[in-house]
Amino acid sequence: MLRVGVLRVSGMPDTVELRDRRCVALRRAAAADRAAIERLLQEQALPREGVADWLDHFWLAEHRGEVVGAAGVELYGASALLRSVAVDSTWRGSGLGRLLTERALSVAQEAGAHDVYLLTTTADRYFPRLGFACIARRDAPKELEASAEFSGACPASAVLMRRAL
C-alpha cells in the first residue's frame, strides 16, 4: 500500500463544547481504539476495510470515555481521502461531524495535501455544506486507486466529491 504524508499534532486531546452545549475530547486514535472505531463504522453502515492501515490518521471524539465520533484521512501525495466520518446517532445535529471533518482536513493540509476527496453513498447532501462538490469518478487522482475505499470497499455507485484546501 502506498502511504504518503505524516501527521504532526500534539498528543494532548482538545476539549470542545458543541453547539448543543455538550463537550467532547478530540484526539488522534491509538491502536487500542480500533475496535471502537470499527464498531461505530459498522453501526453507521460504513466500510471498515483499511482502517487498521490508517489508524494513526484517525481523529476521535470522546464523551465520558466513550467514542462518539470518528473521521479518518488517507494521504496520497498532494491528495487526501477523507473517510469514515461517523457520528453516533445520539450526537447527530450537534456539529460533531463538521468538527471532526474540519480537524481531519486541517491536518491533511498541514501534511501537504492540496485537495481532499471522499466517496459516499449516503451523505452527498451533507458534504456540500462543508465545501465539497461532486465530480466524476474518472477525474480522481490515480494515487487514490490504492485506497481500500476506491479498490472495492465503496460500491461503484458511490458519489465522488472533492474540496480544494
Secondary structure, DSSP 4 states (H G I P E B T S, - for coil): ----------SSPEEEE-TTS-EEEEEE--GGGHHHHHHHHHHTT---TTTGGGGGGEEEEEETTEEEEEEEEEEETTEEEEEEEEE-GGGTTTTHHHHHHHHHHHHHHHTT-SEEEEEESS-TTTGGGGT-EEE-GGGS-GGGGGSTIIIIIS-TTPEEEEEE-
